[in-house]
Amino acid sequence: MKKFSIEILPKQKSKIAELNPEFFEDVYITHIPGSSLEDLIDTSSEVINNGFNPVPHIPARSISDESSLNKTLLNLMNIGVKDLLAIGGSVKNKIGIFDSTLDMFKTGILNNIDFRNIRIAGHPEGNPDDKNSKESLRDKLIWLKENDYTASIVTQFCLSPELTNIWIKETKNIIKEFGREDTKIIIGVAGPSKITTLIKYAKVCGVSSSANFLMKQGLDVTKLIKHSPSSLIEKINGYDGLHFFPFGGIKELDDWISKYN
């Protein structure tokens, strides 16, 4: 069975033991703006203790300076973290010197710490915090290639198969021209959940075009309608893996995967 990845919050640390190792391998750990970076370290340790591979978010705009970045990365490496997801984070919550993921890369700090794979964010439906997301993706791929890192592009959760397929095709062309040939494209998918829950998260995360579309689809009955990941998965192609956001709960996602596979 092909394994998937899943995204959790540090406050869901107690739920890690509930994850099915037959379904999941990589556990991404979200950083909430304003929270301590220590949460990433503590939760990563718990992920390792439960036999999974942690992939903590490293949010540029939530890191105060180079010293804090260096300390966080060293602490993660020392507990056994091998993979990172480097993201820009929220523009509204910037606290330090970094404006973007590339700003962190250019410090050279990553070059001195032995991580296996650096993953970067993709936004098939656009990024409200970066109007030049395609150019930013290209520049990050160039840096990763020049510094000999294996890379993966992990997207925000997608709701539009049409936009996602266009983005996959464009991104493969960018990878071919500027990145490493072994760069993987991992598509974010919302797990089974109420449509109302999905719309709420879509608005917060900037998946606005699909959120607006969903709101037009019989808003009076949304509380009775469930979102199924298969409605997206069956219509997209050309990706290398799936990354789940369990908005409806981990158990419900497990049940869905059991039936889907």
Buried (B, 14 or more C-beta within 10 A) or exposed (E): EEBBBBBBBBEBBEBBEEBBEEBBBBBBBBBBEEBEBEBBBBBBBBBBEBEBBBBBBBBBBBBEEBEBBBBBBEBBBEBEBBBBBBBBBBEEEBBBBBBBBBBBBEBEBBEEEEBEBBBBBBBBBBBBBBEEBBEBBBBBBBBBBEEEBBBBBBBBBBBBBEBBBEBBEEBBEBBEEBBBEEBBBBBBBBBBBBBBBBBBBBEEBBBEBBBEEBBEEEEEEBEEBEBBBEEBBEEBEEBEBBBBBBBBBBEBBBEBBEEEE
